[in-house]
Amino acid sequence: MLEAKNYEPCFPNYNESILGLSNSILNHYGIKPFHPTLPGADFLLGKNFPHVVVILLDGLGMNILEQNLSYRDFLRRNLYSDYSSVFPPTTTASTTTLLSGLSPIEHGWLGWDVYFEKEDKTVCCFKNTLQGTDQIAADYNVANKYLPYKNIVDLINESGKAKANIIFPFGPDGHPDFDDWINEIQKSINKEEPTFTYAYWENPDSALHELGTKSNTLSKIVREINAKMTYLCEESVDTLFLITADHGHADIRNCFLTEEYPQLANMLERPACIEPRALSFYVKKEFKDSFPSEFNKHFGQDYILFTKEEAIKKELFGPGAANPNLTGIGDYVAAAVSDKTILWNKNDKQFKSHHAGLRPEEMRIPLIWYARKNKRNLIKVLYYSFVAFFVAFILYILVI
């Protein structure tokens, strides 16, 4: 392992991560978890509210939360703890972990662009397009074909313990309007039967990419999200809200491999993939030994370079056995620790802020909670608790 200098990496802590949150949810509904649960989530879920809503606000890492909201604001006031994303801390890997209960090494959805050896193609997992293009990769979904998984919503529905559903802003049943998305969450919990709802919202991530982390417009967007979450949570009863993120964000400087470092680019069999701040390199046979020193000469202070074997042994992509169809980890993996970010060339999409590296800003995410009991139900619970206590007291008197 070639250590980067001057920057302290923030490695994922899979003992307290979004992987544990997913498995706490499974455990709560009587489904055997795939990994250890998250103690804080176990405690909150143990309050046994009939409705559970998990809201994932894309990109709302701890740094974004703290920079844009005060301690008095709803989302910070109700912060339970901070905890860890996965590696790479990016939407594809992190949300798939939350939806599957599996680590990235197990589910294989490592990042935006993943190489599939059986297709000999690098494919955008979410869009099913070839890397860097809008061209459809195949007449079937490549990632779903080779890296299928059963999501926790289906598992919960099969358990019969709750009615579970997913709410997205996109897709055929999507709700792209923020207020409409909020209303859909309210409808999902307005039921007599127990419910579980997973709701994903694409901001502030979309705004962060375009504006960076210090924009006034970005602050307004975060404050609007805070206001909408306040309304949603405080207007709902008998519902446990768990609000989290998939990753944080860091402002970046872009560099371009083919134009600025052609000697490195020429050592590769194909363009680097996964993410610009979590790169997978497939190296030509004749350069397998010389590539590390050449890469470290240029980027040793900005990225940590792992061999494939080191990355797996260190459980960088999480615990568990590698998915048998996983071919997305190349000969080497480079994880960013500075603000420098490697793009393949100047045609790549360029952002002001990004994620997927090993900076604390990218890795640390919040676990926020809120719940309010229906007053009528609370009175009923207190009444029966008093009756039970009174009966127990009388029995105790009679016995002694």
C-alpha positions as a Markdown table, in Angstrom:
| # | Residue | x | y | z |
|---|---|---|---|---|
| 1 | Met | 0.0 | 0.0 | 0.0 |
| 2 | Leu | 1.5 | 3.4 | -1.0 |
| 3 | Glu | 0.6 | 5.9 | 1.6 |
| 4 | Ala | -0.4 | 9.4 | 0.6 |
| 5 | Lys | 1.4 | 12.2 | 2.6 |
| 6 | Asn | 0.1 | 15.1 | 4.6 |
| 7 | Tyr | -3.6 | 14.0 | 4.5 |
| 8 | Glu | -5.2 | 11.9 | 7.2 |
| 9 | Pro | -7.6 | 9.4 | 5.5 |
| 10 | Cys | -11.0 | 8.7 | 6.9 |
| 11 | Phe | -11.7 | 5.0 | 6.3 |
| 12 | Pro | -15.2 | 3.6 | 6.6 |
| 13 | Asn | -16.1 | 2.2 | 9.9 |
| 14 | Tyr | -18.4 | -0.7 | 9.0 |
| 15 | Asn | -19.1 | -1.4 | 12.7 |
| 16 | Glu | -21.0 | 1.9 | 12.8 |
| 17 | Ser | -22.2 | 2.6 | 9.3 |
| 18 | Ile | -25.2 | 2.7 | 7.0 |
| 19 | Leu | -24.7 | -1.0 | 6.5 |
| 20 | Gly | -25.6 | -1.5 | 10.2 |
| 21 | Leu | -28.7 | 0.8 | 9.8 |
| 22 | Ser | -30.0 | -1.4 | 7.0 |
| 23 | Asn | -29.5 | -4.6 | 9.0 |
| 24 | Ser | -31.2 | -3.0 | 12.1 |
| 25 | Ile | -34.2 | -2.4 | 9.9 |
| 26 | Leu | -34.2 | -6.0 | 8.8 |
| 27 | Asn | -33.8 | -7.2 | 12.4 |
| 28 | His | -36.6 | -4.9 | 13.6 |
| 29 | Tyr | -39.1 | -6.7 | 11.2 |
| 30 | Gly | -37.9 | -10.2 | 12.3 |
| 31 | Ile | -35.7 | -10.8 | 9.3 |
| 32 | Lys | -32.3 | -12.3 | 10.0 |
| 33 | Pro | -29.7 | -9.6 | 9.3 |
| 34 | Phe | -26.8 | -10.2 | 7.0 |
| 35 | His | -24.4 | -8.2 | 9.2 |
| 36 | Pro | -24.2 | -6.7 | 12.7 |
| 37 | Thr | -26.8 | -4.1 | 13.4 |
| 38 | Leu | -26.3 | -0.4 | 14.4 |
| 39 | Pro | -26.9 | -0.1 | 18.2 |
| 40 | Gly | -28.3 | 3.4 | 17.9 |
| 41 | Ala | -30.8 | 2.4 | 15.3 |
| 42 | Asp | -31.7 | -0.6 | 17.3 |
| 43 | Phe | -32.5 | 1.6 | 20.3 |
| 44 | Leu | -34.7 | 4.0 | 18.3 |
| 45 | Leu | -36.5 | 1.2 | 16.4 |
| 46 | Gly | -37.0 | -0.5 | 19.8 |
| 47 | Lys | -39.5 | 2.3 | 20.7 |
| 48 | Asn | -41.9 | 0.3 | 18.5 |
| 49 | Phe | -43.7 | 3.0 | 16.6 |
| 50 | Pro | -46.2 | 1.4 | 14.1 |
| 51 | His | -44.8 | 3.5 | 11.2 |
| 52 | Val | -41.2 | 3.8 | 10.3 |
| 53 | Val | -39.9 | 6.2 | 7.6 |
| 54 | Val | -36.3 | 6.2 | 6.5 |
| 55 | Ile | -35.5 | 9.4 | 4.5 |
| 56 | Leu | -32.2 | 9.6 | 2.6 |
| 57 | Leu | -31.2 | 13.1 | 1.6 |
| 58 | Asp | -28.5 | 12.7 | -1.0 |
| 59 | Gly | -25.3 | 14.4 | -0.1 |
| 60 | Leu | -26.3 | 15.8 | 3.3 |
| 61 | Gly | -23.1 | 14.8 | 5.1 |
| 62 | Met | -22.2 | 16.1 | 8.5 |
| 63 | Asn | -20.1 | 18.9 | 7.0 |
| 64 | Ile | -23.0 | 20.2 | 4.9 |
| 65 | Leu | -25.4 | 19.9 | 7.8 |
| 66 | Glu | -23.1 | 21.8 | 10.2 |
| 67 | Gln | -22.1 | 24.5 | 7.7 |
| 68 | Asn | -25.7 | 25.5 | 6.7 |
| 69 | Leu | -27.9 | 24.9 | 9.8 |
| 70 | Ser | -27.6 | 26.1 | 13.4 |
| 71 | Tyr | -28.1 | 24.0 | 16.5 |
| 72 | Arg | -31.6 | 25.4 | 16.8 |
| 73 | Asp | -32.7 | 24.1 | 13.4 |
| 74 | Phe | -34.7 | 20.9 | 13.3 |
| 75 | Leu | -32.3 | 18.6 | 11.5 |
| 76 | Arg | -29.4 | 19.5 | 13.8 |
| 77 | Arg | -31.6 | 19.7 | 17.0 |
| 78 | Asn | -32.7 | 16.1 | 16.4 |
| 79 | Leu | -29.3 | 14.7 | 15.5 |
| 80 | Tyr | -28.8 | 11.3 | 17.2 |
| 81 | Ser | -25.2 | 10.7 | 16.1 |
| 82 | Asp | -22.9 | 10.8 | 13.2 |
| 83 | Tyr | -21.7 | 7.6 | 11.7 |
| 84 | Ser | -20.0 | 6.2 | 8.6 |
| 85 | Ser | -20.9 | 5.8 | 4.9 |
| 86 | Val | -19.3 | 2.9 | 2.9 |
| 87 | Phe | -16.5 | 3.0 | 0.5 |
| 88 | Pro | -16.8 | 4.5 | -1.9 |
| 89 | Pro | -19.0 | 7.1 | -0.2 |
| 90 | Thr | -21.2 | 7.6 | -3.2 |
| 91 | Thr | -24.8 | 7.2 | -4.1 |
| 92 | Thr | -24.6 | 4.0 | -6.1 |
| 93 | Ala | -22.7 | 2.1 | -3.4 |
| 94 | Ser | -24.3 | 3.6 | -0.3 |
| 95 | Thr | -27.9 | 3.6 | -1.3 |
| 96 | Thr | -27.6 | 0.0 | -2.6 |
| 97 | Thr | -26.1 | -1.0 | 0.7 |
| 98 | Leu | -29.1 | 0.6 | 2.5 |
| 99 | Leu | -31.6 | -1.1 | 0.2 |
| 100 | Ser | -29.9 | -4.5 | 0.2 |
| 101 | Gly | -28.3 | -4.9 | 3.7 |
| 102 | Leu | -25.1 | -6.0 | 1.9 |
| 103 | Ser | -21.7 | -4.3 | 1.7 |
| 104 | Pro | -20.4 | -3.0 | -1.6 |
| 105 | Ile | -18.1 | -6.0 | -2.0 |
| 106 | Glu | -21.2 | -8.2 | -1.7 |
| 107 | His | -23.7 | -6.4 | -3.9 |
| 108 | Gly | -21.1 | -5.1 | -6.4 |
| 109 | Trp | -22.7 | -1.8 | -7.2 |
| 110 | Leu | -19.4 | 0.0 | -6.4 |
| 111 | Gly | -20.0 | 3.4 | -8.0 |
| 112 | Trp | -21.3 | 5.3 | -11.0 |
| 113 | Asp | -19.4 | 3.3 | -13.7 |
| 114 | Val | -18.5 | -0.4 | -13.2 |
| 115 | Tyr | -16.6 | -2.7 | -15.5 |
| 116 | Phe | -18.5 | -6.0 | -16.4 |
| 117 | Glu | -16.0 | -8.5 | -17.8 |
| 118 | Lys | -18.6 | -10.8 | -19.4 |
| 119 | Glu | -19.9 | -7.8 | -21.4 |
| 120 | Asp | -16.4 | -6.2 | -21.8 |
| 121 | Lys | -18.1 | -2.9 | -21.1 |
| 122 | Thr | -18.0 | -0.3 | -18.4 |
| 123 | Val | -21.6 | 0.6 | -17.6 |
| 124 | Cys | -23.3 | 3.3 | -15.5 |
| 125 | Cys | -25.2 | 1.1 | -13.1 |
| 126 | Phe | -28.1 | 3.4 | -12.5 |
| 127 | Lys | -28.6 | 4.6 | -16.1 |
| 128 | Asn | -27.6 | 1.4 | -17.9 |
| 129 | Thr | -25.5 | 3.5 | -20.4 |
| 130 | Leu | -21.9 | 3.0 | -21.5 |
| 131 | Gln | -19.3 | 5.0 | -19.5 |
| 132 | Gly | -19.3 | 8.7 | -20.4 |
| 133 | Thr | -22.1 | 8.4 | -23.0 |
| 134 | Asp | -25.8 | 8.3 | -23.3 |
| 135 | Gln | -25.7 | 5.1 | -25.4 |
| 136 | Ile | -27.7 | 2.3 | -23.9 |
| 137 | Ala | -25.3 | -0.5 | -22.8 |
| 138 | Ala | -27.7 | -3.4 | -23.7 |
| 139 | Asp | -31.4 | -4.1 | -24.2 |
| 140 | Tyr | -31.5 | -5.4 | -20.6 |
| 141 | Asn | -30.2 | -3.8 | -17.4 |
| 142 | Val | -26.6 | -5.0 | -17.2 |
| 143 | Ala | -26.1 | -4.3 | -13.5 |
| 144 | Asn | -29.4 | -6.0 | -12.6 |
| 145 | Lys | -28.4 | -9.1 | -14.7 |
| 146 | Tyr | -25.0 | -9.7 | -13.1 |
| 147 | Leu | -25.5 | -8.1 | -9.7 |
| 148 | Pro | -29.1 | -8.7 | -8.7 |
| 149 | Tyr | -30.2 | -8.3 | -5.1 |
| 150 | Lys | -33.4 | -8.5 | -3.1 |
| 151 | Asn | -34.2 | -5.1 | -1.5 |
| 152 | Ile | -35.3 | -4.7 | 2.1 |
| 153 | Val | -38.7 | -3.4 | 1.1 |
| 154 | Asp | -39.5 | -6.7 | -0.6 |
| 155 | Leu | -38.1 | -8.7 | 2.3 |
| 156 | Ile | -40.3 | -6.7 | 4.8 |
| 157 | Asn | -43.4 | -7.2 | 2.6 |
| 158 | Glu | -42.7 | -10.9 | 2.5 |
| 159 | Ser | -42.4 | -11.0 | 6.3 |
| 160 | Gly | -45.9 | -9.7 | 6.7 |
| 161 | Lys | -44.8 | -7.5 | 9.6 |
| 162 | Ala | -45.5 | -4.2 | 7.8 |
| 163 | Lys | -46.6 | -2.7 | 4.5 |
| 164 | Ala | -43.4 | -1.5 | 2.9 |
| 165 | Asn | -42.8 | 0.8 | -0.1 |
| 166 | Ile | -40.3 | 3.1 | -1.8 |
| 167 | Ile | -40.7 | 6.7 | -2.8 |
| 168 | Phe | -38.3 | 8.2 | -5.4 |
| 169 | Pro | -38.3 | 11.6 | -7.2 |
| 170 | Phe | -37.7 | 9.8 | -10.5 |
| 171 | Gly | -38.8 | 6.8 | -12.5 |
| 172 | Pro | -42.3 | 5.9 | -13.8 |
| 173 | Asp | -43.9 | 6.3 | -10.4 |
| 174 | Gly | -41.6 | 9.1 | -9.3 |
| 175 | His | -42.5 | 12.4 | -7.5 |
| 176 | Pro | -40.1 | 15.1 | -8.8 |
| 177 | Asp | -41.9 | 17.9 | -7.0 |
| 178 | Phe | -40.7 | 18.3 | -3.4 |
| 179 | Asp | -44.1 | 19.0 | -2.0 |
| 180 | Asp | -45.6 | 16.1 | -3.9 |
| 181 | Trp | -42.9 | 13.8 | -2.6 |
| 182 | Ile | -43.7 | 15.0 | 1.0 |
| 183 | Asn | -47.4 | 14.3 | 0.4 |
| 184 | Glu | -46.6 | 10.8 | -0.8 |
| 185 | Ile | -44.7 | 10.1 | 2.4 |
| 186 | Gln | -47.7 | 11.3 | 4.4 |
| 187 | Lys | -50.1 | 9.1 | 2.4 |
| 188 | Ser | -47.8 | 6.1 | 2.9 |
| 189 | Ile | -48.1 | 6.3 | 6.7 |
| 190 | Asn | -51.8 | 7.3 | 6.9 |
| 191 | Lys | -52.8 | 3.7 | 7.4 |
| 192 | Glu | -54.1 | 1.5 | 10.2 |
| 193 | Glu | -51.6 | -1.3 | 9.5 |
| 194 | Pro | -47.9 | -0.9 | 10.4 |
| 195 | Thr | -45.8 | 0.6 | 7.5 |
| 196 | Phe | -42.2 | 1.0 | 6.5 |
| 197 | Thr | -41.3 | 3.7 | 4.0 |
| 198 | Tyr | -38.0 | 4.3 | 2.3 |
| 199 | Ala | -37.9 | 7.8 | 0.7 |
| 200 | Tyr | -35.0 | 9.1 | -1.3 |
| 201 | Trp | -34.5 | 12.8 | -2.3 |
| 202 | Glu | -31.8 | 13.9 | -4.8 |
| 203 | Asn | -30.8 | 17.2 | -3.1 |
| 204 | Pro | -28.6 | 18.7 | -1.8 |
| 205 | Asp | -26.3 | 16.5 | -3.8 |
| 206 | Ser | -27.4 | 17.8 | -7.2 |
| 207 | Ala | -27.0 | 21.4 | -6.1 |
| 208 | Leu | -23.6 | 20.7 | -4.4 |
| 209 | His | -22.1 | 19.3 | -7.6 |
| 210 | Glu | -23.0 | 22.4 | -9.5 |
| 211 | Leu | -22.5 | 25.1 | -6.9 |
| 212 | Gly | -19.9 | 23.7 | -4.5 |
| 213 | Thr | -20.2 | 23.6 | -0.7 |
| 214 | Lys | -20.0 | 27.3 | 0.1 |
| 215 | Ser | -22.7 | 28.7 | -2.1 |
| 216 | Asn | -25.4 | 31.0 | -0.7 |
| 217 | Thr | -27.9 | 29.2 | -3.0 |
| 218 | Leu | -26.8 | 25.9 | -1.6 |
| 219 | Ser | -27.5 | 27.2 | 1.9 |
| 220 | Lys | -31.0 | 28.2 | 0.9 |
| 221 | Ile | -31.7 | 24.7 | -0.5 |
| 222 | Val | -30.5 | 23.1 | 2.7 |
| 223 | Arg | -32.7 | 25.4 | 4.8 |
| 224 | Glu | -35.7 | 24.6 | 2.6 |
| 225 | Ile | -35.0 | 20.9 | 3.1 |
| 226 | Asn | -34.9 | 21.6 | 6.9 |
| 227 | Ala | -38.2 | 23.4 | 6.8 |
| 228 | Lys | -39.9 | 20.6 | 4.8 |
| 229 | Met | -38.6 | 18.0 | 7.1 |
| 230 | Thr | -39.8 | 20.0 | 10.1 |
| 231 | Tyr | -43.3 | 20.2 | 8.7 |
| 232 | Leu | -43.4 | 16.5 | 7.7 |
| 233 | Cys | -42.2 | 15.1 | 11.0 |
| 234 | Glu | -44.1 | 17.5 | 13.3 |
| 235 | Glu | -47.4 | 16.9 | 11.5 |
| 236 | Ser | -47.0 | 13.1 | 11.7 |
| 237 | Val | -47.9 | 10.9 | 14.7 |
| 238 | Asp | -47.0 | 7.3 | 15.7 |
| 239 | Thr | -44.2 | 7.5 | 13.2 |
| 240 | Leu | -40.5 | 7.1 | 13.7 |
| 241 | Phe | -38.5 | 9.1 | 11.2 |
| 242 | Leu | -34.9 | 8.2 | 10.6 |
| 243 | Ile | -33.2 | 10.8 | 8.4 |
| 244 | Thr | -29.8 | 10.2 | 7.0 |
| 245 | Ala | -27.5 | 10.7 | 4.0 |
| 246 | Asp | -25.5 | 8.5 | 1.7 |
| 247 | His | -22.3 | 10.6 | 1.8 |
| 248 | Gly | -21.0 | 14.1 | 2.3 |
| 249 | His | -19.3 | 16.5 | -0.1 |
| 250 | Ala | -15.9 | 18.2 | -0.6 |
| 251 | Asp | -14.9 | 21.0 | -2.9 |
| 252 | Ile | -12.4 | 19.7 | -5.5 |
| 253 | Arg | -9.8 | 20.6 | -8.2 |
| 254 | Asn | -10.0 | 18.6 | -11.4 |
| 255 | Cys | -7.1 | 17.2 | -13.4 |
| 256 | Phe | -7.3 | 15.2 | -16.7 |
| 257 | Leu | -5.4 | 12.0 | -17.1 |
| 258 | Thr | -5.1 | 11.7 | -20.9 |
| 259 | Glu | -4.2 | 15.3 | -21.5 |
| 260 | Glu | -2.0 | 16.0 | -18.5 |
| 261 | Tyr | -0.5 | 12.5 | -17.6 |
| 262 | Pro | -0.5 | 10.6 | -20.9 |
| 263 | Gln | 2.2 | 8.2 | -19.8 |
| 264 | Leu | -0.1 | 7.0 | -17.0 |
| 265 | Ala | -3.1 | 6.8 | -19.3 |
| 266 | Asn | -1.1 | 4.7 | -21.8 |
| 267 | Met | -0.4 | 2.1 | -19.1 |
| 268 | Leu | -4.1 | 1.3 | -18.9 |
| 269 | Glu | -6.2 | -1.3 | -20.8 |
| 270 | Arg | -9.3 | 0.9 | -20.6 |
| 271 | Pro | -10.4 | 4.2 | -19.0 |
| 272 | Ala | -10.4 | 4.2 | -15.2 |
| 273 | Cys | -13.8 | 3.6 | -13.7 |
| 274 | Ile | -16.0 | 3.5 | -10.5 |
| 275 | Glu | -15.7 | 7.2 | -9.6 |
| 276 | Pro | -13.2 | 10.1 | -10.1 |
| 277 | Arg | -12.3 | 10.0 | -6.4 |
| 278 | Ala | -12.4 | 6.2 | -6.2 |
| 279 | Leu | -10.6 | 4.9 | -9.3 |
| 280 | Ser | -10.3 | 1.4 | -10.5 |
| 281 | Phe | -7.3 | 0.8 | -12.8 |
| 282 | Tyr | -7.0 | -2.1 | -15.3 |
| 283 | Val | -3.3 | -2.1 | -16.1 |
| 284 | Lys | -1.6 | -3.5 | -19.2 |
| 285 | Lys | 0.5 | -6.6 | -18.5 |
| 286 | Glu | 3.8 | -5.0 | -19.3 |
| 287 | Phe | 3.2 | -2.1 | -16.8 |
| 288 | Lys | 1.8 | -4.1 | -13.8 |
| 289 | Asp | 5.0 | -3.6 | -11.8 |
| 290 | Ser | 5.9 | -0.1 | -12.9 |
| 291 | Phe | 2.4 | 1.5 | -12.6 |
| 292 | Pro | 2.4 | 2.0 | -8.8 |
| 293 | Ser | 5.6 | 4.1 | -8.8 |
| 294 | Glu | 4.6 | 6.1 | -11.8 |
| 295 | Phe | 1.1 | 6.8 | -10.2 |
| 296 | Asn | 2.6 | 7.7 | -6.8 |
| 297 | Lys | 5.1 | 10.0 | -8.4 |
| 298 | His | 2.3 | 12.2 | -9.6 |
| 299 | Phe | -0.5 | 11.5 | -7.1 |
| 300 | Gly | 1.1 | 10.1 | -4.0 |
| 301 | Gln | 0.1 | 13.1 | -1.9 |
| 302 | Asp | -3.5 | 13.1 | -3.2 |
| 303 | Tyr | -4.6 | 9.4 | -3.5 |
| 304 | Ile | -3.8 | 6.2 | -1.6 |
| 305 | Leu | -3.1 | 3.4 | -4.1 |
| 306 | Phe | -4.1 | -0.2 | -3.2 |
| 307 | Thr | -3.6 | -3.4 | -5.1 |
| 308 | Lys | -6.8 | -5.3 | -5.6 |
| 309 | Glu | -5.7 | -7.8 | -3.0 |
| 310 | Glu | -4.9 | -5.1 | -0.5 |
| 311 | Ala | -8.3 | -3.4 | -0.9 |
| 312 | Ile | -10.1 | -6.7 | -0.4 |
| 313 | Lys | -8.0 | -7.8 | 2.6 |
| 314 | Lys | -8.4 | -4.4 | 4.2 |
| 315 | Glu | -12.2 | -4.7 | 3.6 |
| 316 | Leu | -12.1 | -1.3 | 2.0 |
| 317 | Phe | -15.3 | -2.2 | 0.2 |
| 318 | Gly | -16.8 | -3.7 | 3.3 |
| 319 | Pro | -17.0 | -7.1 | 5.0 |
| 320 | Gly | -18.2 | -10.3 | 3.4 |
| 321 | Ala | -17.4 | -12.5 | 0.4 |
| 322 | Ala | -16.9 | -10.8 | -2.9 |
| 323 | Asn | -19.9 | -11.1 | -5.3 |
| 324 | Pro | -19.0 | -13.9 | -7.7 |
| 325 | Asn | -19.9 | -11.7 | -10.7 |
| 326 | Leu | -17.9 | -8.7 | -9.4 |
| 327 | Thr | -15.3 | -7.6 | -11.9 |
| 328 | Gly | -15.4 | -3.9 | -11.1 |
| 329 | Ile | -12.2 | -3.9 | -9.0 |
| 330 | Gly | -9.2 | -3.6 | -11.3 |
| 331 | Asp | -5.5 | -4.3 | -10.6 |
| 332 | Tyr | -5.3 | -1.2 | -8.5 |
| 333 | Val | -7.7 | 1.1 | -6.6 |
| 334 | Ala | -6.9 | 4.7 | -5.9 |
| 335 | Ala | -8.8 | 6.6 | -3.1 |
| 336 | Ala | -8.6 | 10.4 | -2.9 |
| 337 | Val | -7.5 | 12.0 | 0.3 |
| 338 | Ser | -6.9 | 15.6 | -1.0 |
| 339 | Asp | -9.1 | 17.9 | -3.1 |
| 340 | Lys | -7.4 | 16.8 | -6.3 |
| 341 | Thr | -9.8 | 14.7 | -8.5 |
| 342 | Ile | -8.8 | 12.7 | -11.5 |
| 343 | Leu | -11.0 | 12.8 | -14.6 |
| 344 | Trp | -10.2 | 10.7 | -17.7 |
| 345 | Asn | -10.3 | 13.7 | -20.0 |
| 346 | Lys | -11.8 | 17.2 | -20.5 |
| 347 | Asn | -15.0 | 15.7 | -22.0 |
| 348 | Asp | -15.9 | 14.2 | -18.6 |
| 349 | Lys | -18.6 | 15.9 | -16.5 |
| 350 | Gln | -16.9 | 18.5 | -14.3 |
| 351 | Phe | -18.2 | 19.4 | -10.9 |
| 352 | Lys | -17.3 | 22.0 | -8.2 |
| 353 | Ser | -17.8 | 19.5 | -5.4 |
| 354 | His | -17.7 | 15.8 | -5.3 |
| 355 | His | -17.4 | 12.7 | -3.1 |
| 356 | Ala | -16.3 | 9.0 | -3.1 |
| 357 | Gly | -12.9 | 9.6 | -1.6 |
| 358 | Leu | -11.5 | 9.2 | 1.9 |
| 359 | Arg | -12.0 | 12.7 | 3.3 |
| 360 | Pro | -14.0 | 13.0 | 6.5 |
| 361 | Glu | -16.2 | 15.5 | 4.6 |
| 362 | Glu | -17.2 | 12.7 | 2.3 |
| 363 | Met | -17.4 | 9.8 | 4.7 |
| 364 | Arg | -19.2 | 11.2 | 7.8 |
| 365 | Ile | -23.0 | 11.2 | 7.7 |
| 366 | Pro | -25.8 | 12.0 | 10.2 |
| 367 | Leu | -28.4 | 9.8 | 11.8 |
| 368 | Ile | -31.3 | 12.1 | 12.7 |
| 369 | Trp | -34.5 | 11.0 | 14.4 |
| 370 | Tyr | -37.9 | 12.3 | 15.3 |
| 371 | Ala | -41.1 | 10.7 | 16.7 |
| 372 | Arg | -44.3 | 11.8 | 18.3 |
| 373 | Lys | -47.0 | 9.6 | 19.8 |
| 374 | Asn | -50.6 | 10.2 | 19.1 |
| 375 | Lys | -51.9 | 11.8 | 22.3 |
| 376 | Arg | -55.0 | 9.6 | 22.4 |
| 377 | Asn | -52.9 | 6.5 | 22.1 |
| 378 | Leu | -50.5 | 7.9 | 24.7 |
| 379 | Ile | -53.3 | 8.4 | 27.2 |
| 380 | Lys | -54.5 | 4.9 | 26.5 |
| 381 | Val | -51.0 | 3.5 | 27.1 |
| 382 | Leu | -50.6 | 5.5 | 30.4 |
| 383 | Tyr | -54.1 | 4.3 | 31.5 |
| 384 | Tyr | -53.3 | 0.6 | 30.9 |
| 385 | Ser | -49.8 | 1.0 | 32.5 |
| 386 | Phe | -51.4 | 2.5 | 35.6 |
| 387 | Val | -54.0 | -0.4 | 35.8 |
| 388 | Ala | -51.2 | -2.9 | 35.4 |
| 389 | Phe | -49.1 | -1.2 | 38.1 |
| 390 | Phe | -52.2 | -1.0 | 40.5 |
| 391 | Val | -53.0 | -4.7 | 40.0 |
| 392 | Ala | -49.4 | -5.7 | 40.6 |
| 393 | Phe | -49.3 | -3.6 | 43.7 |
| 394 | Ile | -52.5 | -5.2 | 45.1 |
| 395 | Leu | -51.1 | -8.7 | 44.4 |
| 396 | Tyr | -47.9 | -7.8 | 46.1 |
| 397 | Ile | -49.8 | -6.6 | 49.2 |
| 398 | Leu | -51.9 | -9.8 | 49.3 |
| 399 | Val | -48.8 | -12.0 | 49.0 |
| 400 | Ile | -46.9 | -10.3 | 51.9 |
